[in-house]
Amino acid sequence: MIVLGLSGALGHDPSAALLVDGDVVAAAEEERFTRVKHAQKCMPLEAAQYCLDAAGIDPGRLDAVAFPYAPVSVFGPARWHYARRHWYAPDRALDAILNGNRRYRRNRSRVLALGDTLGFDWTRTTFVPVEHHLAHASSAYHLSGFQGATAILGVDGKGEYATTFFGVGEAGAITRIREFYDPDSLAGVYGALTEYLGFRMLDGEYKVMGMAPYGDPERFDFAPLLGCRGGKLRVDTRLVNTVGLRRYRDNGRGRFFGDGLVRRLGPPRQGDDADEPYVHHAAAMQAAYEEVCLDLIDHYLGDVLAEGDEGGKLVFAGGGALNVKLNQRILARPDVDELFVQPAAGDSGTALGAATYVANAGGDRVAAMDHVYLGPAFSTAECRAAIDRCDGVSVEQLDDVPGRAAQLLAAGHPLAWFQGRMEFGPRALGARSILGCPGVPGMAARINAEIKYRERWRPFCPSMTEDVAESILGTRHPAPFMTVTFDVDAAWRKRIPEVVHVDGTARAQVVTPQANRRYHALLERLGDLTGAPVVLNTSLNRRGEPIACTPEDALAIFAGSDLRYLVMEDLLVAKRPEG
């Protein structure tokens, strides 16, 4: 089958993914093409066109278009739960009962119109709606490569109505064990606290996670916000996940938390330098989120994990799966031997999940995901053409790209790295990256202040070869996608301090030559020079921007920051001295 998955149902993070006979051949987020972070209220027009072009697929040949949003029956529990819990906003409650699939109908119309624009043959191509959380579940389970009974966890803000999913996958089939429905949303509460702490929901949750280790979680108890008892979840909507008149209003804008939360905690945070008491709020939120998730795993997935013949296997997706500190604790559970976290765990990954769900249902054997290099690539000639249109730079053709890049890094220079196919998902994994030597004192602070222009407390991540991974991280568990943090060995903390967070952990990427040969070679060459085949790796963008897609994007970031060097395919670009 040829299946195109499209996302964007919830108004953010639209993307496209293309499967051919069970293989993921292309995937990309719309924001990378439009250059607008999260591409709010857009459909994945450019991303879908890229996927078709990259695979050489005529749009009229598509067998199915999969979309991660489906109608929900009024005879099921979801719409009634929503109505009961929103009794204080009767307009919303009644709408859920009487017109609860209006968003689905609007989404379907938008997809059909997009298909007409791109030239789909709707007489041949089937439109297949997939429930949002089933798409998340499929993106993790069907791409994990796991065999036997596999526990499936989905934690997301909200799909149609569901917010949290527990299931089991076996022999390609996904069975639902339990779901929770809006407004009872773990990720929704975390998002509401994200907004209270001065960041944007659906964008700043990882900032809260990075802030948390600086605070004391014992200063506040946020567990009552989540209301988790005996396997039940009941959020306090007087304080968080609020709608209508319960929302706190700031300059006329309604927030996702209530006046009651502000009365308890004080005014919302404003400005990058406001740390007290907000670091403690972040710490308390992170602690409560971890504990509730682990408790619910015990309640709904404990039996599945215990029954695994070859050890417990768990897969995880949804925006809440991007919380790498939680993932570290999940992996540390004695009943979890293997953990796969979908690298595009948020809503952009639902294009992939909808497509894999439909492909599996159609009889295709979906191949395991072993890399995310699924976006556009550009030749050295195309890079040179873009460079030739720039002023104030010099360009050099390199015979030994990894060797020269390693020399610059070992000399203490940050380096932009633009190589091969762009990554799919929110992590830069050695295709669109800014790199630094993790043993050079002050490297992290320098990149934060002079290149990324972001909060000073934000951590950076290490990429490392598989040869040193076990000695640094204390485990041989695969870590190709930066989806889990690990405790860094004490001796290594002194050798690579710029990629170790204040709590002694690192969100690591273990690089193999099979996944990314040139990036692996760079790590080896840096190891030859410094004794540590480890590099500081962060995304090639500035604060508030999408990751670079094209050579022009990379050059714009290069020109607009204090970066001095940029390696693009086989070319080294350097800024000429001023004056």
C-alpha positions in Angstrom: 0.0 0.0 0.0 0.9 3.6 -0.5 -0.4 5.6 2.5 0.0 9.3 3.1 -0.6 10.4 6.7 -1.5 14.0 7.4 -1.8 15.7 10.8 -3.0 19.2 11.9 -6.4 18.3 13.2 -5.9 20.3 16.5 -4.6 23.4 14.8 -0.9 23.0 15.5 2.1 21.0 14.4 0.8 19.8 11.0 3.0 17.3 9.2 3.0 14.6 6.6 4.4 11.1 6.4 4.5 8.6 3.5 4.6 4.8 3.8 5.2 2.5 0.8 4.6 -1.2 1.5 5.2 -0.6 5.2 8.4 1.4 4.9 8.5 5.1 6.1 10.1 6.8 3.1 9.5 10.5 3.9 8.2 12.6 6.8 8.3 16.3 7.6 6.7 19.0 9.7 5.0 21.9 7.9 6.8 24.5 10.1 10.1 23.7 8.5 8.8 24.9 5.2 6.7 27.9 6.3 9.3 29.0 8.9 6.5 29.6 11.5 7.0 27.7 14.7 4.3 25.0 15.1 2.6 26.3 11.9 -0.6 27.2 13.8 -3.9 26.7 11.9 -2.1 25.4 8.8 -2.6 22.2 6.9 0.5 20.3 5.8 0.5 21.4 2.1 4.2 21.8 1.7 5.1 18.8 3.8 2.8 16.5 1.8 4.1 17.8 -1.5 7.7 17.2 -0.2 6.8 13.6 0.8 5.3 12.8 -2.6 8.2 14.4 -4.5 10.8 12.7 -2.4 9.4 9.3 -3.1 8.5 10.0 -6.7 4.9 9.2 -6.1 2.2 10.6 -8.3 -0.6 11.9 -6.0 -3.1 9.9 -8.1 -1.5 6.6 -7.1 -2.2 7.0 -3.3 -4.2 4.1 -1.9 -5.2 5.9 1.3 -4.9 9.2 3.1 -4.9 8.6 6.9 -5.8 11.4 9.3 -5.5 11.3 13.1 -9.0 12.5 14.0 -12.2 10.5 13.9 -15.9 10.8 14.7 -16.8 9.8 18.3 -20.2 8.2 18.9 -22.6 9.9 21.3 -23.4 6.4 22.6 -19.9 6.0 24.0 -18.6 7.5 27.3 -16.3 10.3 25.9 -18.8 13.0 25.0 -20.9 12.5 28.0 -17.9 12.6 30.3 -16.9 15.9 28.7 -20.4 17.3 29.2 -20.6 16.3 32.8 -17.2 17.7 33.7 -18.0 21.0 31.9 -21.4 21.6 33.6 -20.2 25.1 34.6 -19.8 26.0 30.9 -23.2 24.7 29.5 -22.6 25.9 26.0 -19.6 23.6 25.7 -21.4 20.7 27.5 -24.4 20.9 25.2 -22.2 21.2 22.1 -20.4 18.0 23.0 -23.7 16.1 23.1 -25.6 17.7 20.2 -22.8 18.6 17.8 -19.8 16.7 19.1 -18.3 15.8 15.7 -18.3 19.2 14.2 -14.5 19.5 14.4 -14.2 16.1 12.6 -16.4 17.3 9.8 -14.4 20.5 9.4 -11.1 18.5 9.4 -12.4 16.1 6.8 -13.4 19.0 4.5 -10.0 20.5 4.9 -8.2 17.3 4.0 -10.4 16.8 1.0 -9.7 20.3 -0.2 -5.9 19.8 0.4 -6.1 16.6 -1.7 -7.8 18.5 -4.5 -5.0 21.1 -4.4 -2.3 18.4 -4.6 -4.1 16.3 -7.2 -5.4 13.3 -5.2 -7.8 11.1 -7.1 -10.6 10.7 -4.5 -12.3 8.1 -6.6 -9.3 5.8 -6.1 -7.8 7.1 -2.8 -9.7 6.3 0.4 -9.9 8.9 3.2 -9.4 7.0 6.5 -10.0 8.7 9.9 -8.0 7.2 12.8 -8.8 8.1 16.4 -6.2 10.5 17.7 -4.9 8.3 20.5 -4.9 5.2 18.3 -2.6 7.2 15.9 -0.3 8.0 18.8 -0.4 4.4 20.0 0.4 3.1 16.5 3.3 5.5 16.0 4.9 3.9 19.0 3.9 0.3 18.8 4.0 -0.5 15.1 7.4 1.3 14.7 9.0 -0.1 17.8 9.9 -3.5 16.3 8.9 -5.1 19.5 7.6 -8.7 19.4 5.1 -10.3 21.8 2.8 -8.5 24.2 3.7 -4.8 24.5 2.3 -2.3 26.9 1.2 1.0 25.2 1.1 4.3 27.0 -0.3 7.5 25.5 -0.2 10.8 27.3 -1.4 13.8 25.4 -3.2 17.1 26.0 -6.4 16.1 24.1 -7.4 14.3 20.9 -11.1 14.2 20.0 -12.0 13.8 23.7 -9.5 11.3 25.0 -6.4 12.5 26.8 -4.6 9.5 28.2 -4.4 6.0 26.7 -3.5 2.6 28.1 -3.4 -0.5 25.8 -1.6 -3.6 24.7 -0.2 -4.5 21.3 0.3 -8.0 20.1 0.6 -9.6 16.7 0.0 -6.2 15.1 -3.3 -5.5 16.9 -3.8 -2.7 19.4 -6.3 -3.4 22.2 -7.6 -0.5 24.4 -7.5 -1.1 28.1 -8.5 2.3 29.5 -8.8 5.9 28.4 -9.4 9.2 30.3 -11.2 12.1 28.8 -11.0 15.9 28.7 -10.7 17.8 31.0 -8.9 15.0 33.0 -5.6 15.4 31.2 -2.1 14.8 32.7 -0.5 16.6 29.9 -3.1 19.3 30.1 -2.2 20.1 33.7 1.5 20.2 32.8 0.6 22.6 30.0 -1.4 24.8 32.2 1.5 25.1 34.7 3.7 25.7 31.7 1.6 28.7 30.9 1.5 29.9 34.5 5.3 29.8 34.5 5.4 32.2 31.6 5.9 29.8 28.6 3.7 28.9 25.7 1.6 25.7 26.0 2.6 23.1 23.4 6.0 24.7 23.2 7.4 25.4 26.6 6.8 22.2 28.5 10.4 21.1 28.0 11.5 24.4 29.6 9.6 23.6 32.7 11.3 20.2 32.7 14.7 21.9 32.4 13.8 24.4 35.2 12.6 21.7 37.6 16.0 20.4 38.8 16.8 23.9 40.2 13.8 23.8 42.5 12.7 21.9 45.6 9.6 19.7 44.9 8.8 19.5 48.6 7.9 23.2 48.7 4.5 22.6 47.0 2.2 19.6 46.5 0.6 19.5 43.1 -0.7 16.0 43.3 -4.2 17.2 44.3 -4.4 19.1 40.9 -4.3 15.7 39.2 -6.6 13.8 41.6 -5.2 10.4 41.0 -6.6 7.8 43.3 -7.2 4.1 42.8 -6.5 4.3 39.1 -8.9 7.2 38.6 -7.9 10.6 37.3 -10.0 13.7 38.2 -8.3 17.1 37.6 -9.3 20.0 39.7 -10.9 22.3 37.1 -11.3 25.1 39.5 -7.5 25.5 39.3 -6.3 24.1 36.0 -7.6 22.9 32.6 -10.3 25.6 33.0 -12.6 27.0 30.3 -15.0 29.9 30.2 -15.5 32.1 33.2 -13.2 30.0 35.4 -10.2 31.0 33.4 -7.7 33.5 34.8 -7.5 36.5 32.4 -4.4 38.6 31.7 -4.8 41.6 29.5 -8.1 40.2 28.2 -6.6 36.8 27.3 -8.0 33.7 29.0 -5.4 31.3 30.4 -5.7 27.5 30.9 -5.5 28.0 34.7 -8.0 29.6 37.0 -8.1 32.5 39.5 -7.9 29.9 42.3 -4.4 28.8 41.2 -3.2 32.4 41.2 -4.6 32.9 44.7 -2.7 29.8 45.9 0.6 30.4 44.2 0.8 34.1 43.5 1.0 36.0 40.2 2.1 34.2 37.1 5.8 34.3 36.2 6.9 37.0 33.8 10.4 37.5 32.3 13.4 35.1 31.9 15.0 36.2 35.2 12.1 35.5 37.5 13.3 32.3 39.3 11.8 32.4 42.8 9.5 30.8 43.7 8.8 29.5 40.2 11.6 27.0 40.1 9.9 25.2 43.0 6.6 25.2 41.1 8.4 23.6 38.2 10.0 21.0 40.5 6.7 20.2 42.2 4.8 19.9 38.8 7.5 17.5 37.4 7.4 15.4 40.6 3.6 15.1 40.6 3.5 14.3 36.9 6.1 11.5 37.3 4.4 10.0 40.3 0.9 9.9 38.8 2.1 8.5 35.5 4.0 5.7 37.3 1.0 4.9 39.5 -1.2 4.7 36.5 1.3 2.4 34.7 1.1 0.1 37.7 -2.6 0.1 37.7 -3.3 -0.5 34.0 -0.1 -1.9 32.5 1.5 -3.8 35.3 -0.1 -7.1 34.3 1.0 -6.6 30.6 4.6 -5.9 31.7 4.7 -8.9 34.0 3.5 -11.3 31.3 6.2 -10.6 28.8 8.1 -13.8 28.0 11.3 -11.9 27.2 10.9 -9.1 29.7 8.5 -6.2 29.9 8.2 -4.0 26.8 6.6 -0.6 26.9 6.1 2.0 24.1 5.1 5.6 24.7 3.8 8.4 22.6 1.8 11.7 22.9 3.1 15.1 23.8 3.6 13.9 27.4 6.1 11.3 26.2 8.6 14.1 25.4 9.2 14.4 29.2 12.5 12.7 29.3 12.8 12.7 33.1 9.6 10.6 33.3 11.0 8.3 30.7 14.1 7.8 32.8 12.0 6.6 35.7 9.9 4.4 33.4 13.1 2.7 32.1 14.3 2.3 35.7 11.2 0.2 36.6 12.1 -3.4 37.3 9.3 -4.6 35.1 10.4 -2.6 32.1 13.3 -4.2 30.1 12.7 -2.4 26.8 11.3 1.1 26.3 10.6 2.7 22.9 9.5 6.4 22.9 8.3 7.7 19.6 10.9 10.4 18.6 8.1 12.5 17.1 5.9 11.8 20.1 3.8 15.0 19.8 1.0 15.7 17.4 3.4 16.0 14.4 3.9 12.3 14.9 0.3 11.5 14.5 0.6 11.7 10.7 3.1 8.9 11.0 0.8 7.0 13.5 -2.3 7.3 11.3 -0.4 6.1 8.3 1.1 3.1 10.1 -2.2 2.2 11.6 -3.9 2.1 8.2 -0.9 0.3 6.6 -1.0 -2.4 9.3 -4.7 -2.8 8.9 -4.2 -3.2 5.2 -1.9 -6.1 5.6 1.5 -4.3 5.3 4.3 -5.3 7.7 5.4 -2.0 9.2 9.2 -1.8 9.4 10.8 -0.7 12.7 12.0 2.9 13.0 15.7 3.0 13.3 16.3 6.6 12.2 14.5 9.8 11.7 16.4 11.2 8.7 13.3 11.5 6.6 13.2 15.1 5.4 14.8 17.0 2.5 18.5 16.7 1.6 20.6 19.1 -0.5 23.7 18.5 -2.6 27.0 20.3 -2.2 26.3 22.1 -5.4 22.9 23.4 -4.1 24.6 24.5 -0.9 27.3 26.4 -2.8 24.7 28.1 -4.9 23.0 29.4 -1.7 26.4 30.5 -0.3 27.2 32.4 -3.4 24.2 34.6 -2.8 25.5 35.6 0.6 27.9 38.5 1.5 30.6 38.5 4.1 31.5 34.8 4.0 34.2 32.7 2.6 33.8 29.1 1.4 36.2 26.2 1.3 35.8 22.7 -0.3 36.7 20.0 2.2 38.3 16.7 1.4 37.9 15.5 5.0 34.7 16.9 6.5 34.7 15.0 9.8 38.4 15.7 10.4 38.2 19.4 9.8 35.0 19.8 11.8 36.6 17.9 14.7 39.6 20.3 14.6 37.4 23.3 14.9 35.4 21.8 17.8 38.5 20.7 19.7 39.8 24.3 19.3 36.8 25.6 21.2 34.6 26.8 18.3 30.9 26.2 18.2 30.0 24.8 14.8 26.8 24.7 12.7 26.4 21.3 11.0 24.1 20.9 8.0 24.3 17.3 6.5 22.0 14.9 4.7 18.3 14.5 5.2 16.6 16.7 7.8 15.3 15.0 11.0 11.6 14.3 11.6 10.5 15.4 15.1 11.6 18.0 17.6 15.2 16.8 18.1 18.3 17.6 16.1 20.2 14.4 15.7 23.2 15.3 13.7 21.6 16.5 10.4 20.6 20.1 11.4 22.6 20.8 14.5 24.8 23.3 16.3 27.7 21.5 17.9 30.3 22.3 20.6 33.1 20.5 22.5 31.6 19.4 25.8 34.9 19.6 27.6 35.5 23.3 26.8 34.5 25.4 29.9 31.6 27.8 29.3 30.6 26.3 25.9 27.0 25.8 27.0 26.6 29.3 28.4 28.2 30.7 25.2 25.8 28.9 22.9 22.8 29.9 25.0 23.7 33.6 25.1 25.4 34.2 21.8 23.8 31.8 19.3 20.5 30.3 20.6 19.5 33.5 22.6 17.6 31.4 25.1 17.3 31.0 28.9 20.6 30.6 30.7 19.5 27.5 32.6 18.6 25.5 29.5 20.6 22.2 29.3 22.4 20.8 26.2 22.5 17.2 25.1 25.4 14.9 24.2 25.8 12.8 21.1 28.3 9.9 21.6 29.5 6.8 19.9 28.3 3.4 21.0 31.8 2.5 22.2 31.7 4.9 25.2 27.9 5.0 25.8 27.8 2.2 28.4 30.7 3.7 30.5 29.0 7.2 30.4 25.4 6.2 30.9 25.7 2.9 32.8 23.4 1.0 30.4 23.4 -0.7 27.0 19.8 0.2 26.4 19.4 1.8 22.9 19.2 5.6 22.9 19.2 6.8 19.3 16.6 9.6 19.6 17.3 11.7 22.7 14.1 10.6 24.3 15.4 9.5 27.8 17.8 11.0 30.3 20.4 9.0 32.0 22.6 9.4 35.1 26.1 10.3 33.9 29.0 8.5 35.4 30.8 10.7 38.0 34.2 10.5 36.2 32.6 11.4 32.9 30.8 14.4 34.4 34.2 16.0 34.9 35.2 15.3 31.3 32.1 16.5 29.6 30.5 19.0 32.0 28.9 21.1 29.3 26.3 18.4 28.5 25.5 17.3 32.1 22.5 19.0 33.7 22.5 20.3 37.2 21.0 17.1 38.5 23.8 15.0 37.0 21.8 13.6 34.0 22.0 14.0 30.3 19.5 13.4 27.4 21.8 11.4 25.3 21.9 10.3 21.7 24.0 7.2 21.0 25.1 7.3 17.3 25.9 4.3 15.2 27.6 4.4 11.7 24.5 2.6 10.3 22.2 5.5 11.3 24.5 8.4 10.4 27.9 7.5 9.0 29.3 11.1 8.7 28.2 12.2 12.1 29.6 9.0 13.7 32.9 9.7 11.9 32.9 13.2 13.3 32.5 11.9 16.8 35.4 9.4 16.3 37.7 12.1 15.0 36.8 14.4 17.9 37.6 11.5 20.2 41.0 11.1 18.6 41.7 14.8 19.5 40.2 15.0 22.9 39.9 11.5 24.2 36.1 11.8 24.3 34.0 10.9 21.3 31.2 13.1 22.6 29.8 16.3 21.2 27.4 18.9 22.6 24.4 18.8 20.2 21.6 21.3 19.9 19.2 22.2 17.1 20.2 24.5 14.3 17.8 27.4 15.1 17.5 30.4 17.3 14.9 30.9 20.0 11.4 30.8 18.7 12.4 29.5 15.2 11.8 26.1 13.6 14.9 23.9 12.9 16.6 24.8 9.6 15.4 22.9 6.6 17.2 24.4 3.6 20.7 25.8 3.0 19.1 29.3 3.0 17.6 28.7 6.4 21.0 27.5 7.8 22.8 30.6 6.3 20.2 32.9 7.8 20.7 31.4 11.3 24.5 31.6 10.7 24.4 35.3 9.7 22.0 36.2 12.6 24.1 34.8 15.4 27.7 34.7 16.7 28.5 31.5 14.9 31.8 31.7 13.0 31.7 28.4 11.2 29.1 26.4 9.3 29.8 23.0 7.6 27.3 22.4 4.8 27.8 19.0 3.1 31.4 19.2 1.8 31.8 22.9 2.3 33.1 25.0 5.2 31.6 28.5 5.4 33.3 31.1 7.6 32.6 34.7 8.3 35.1 37.2 7.0 36.7 39.5 9.6 34.9 42.8 9.8 36.8 45.9 8.5 
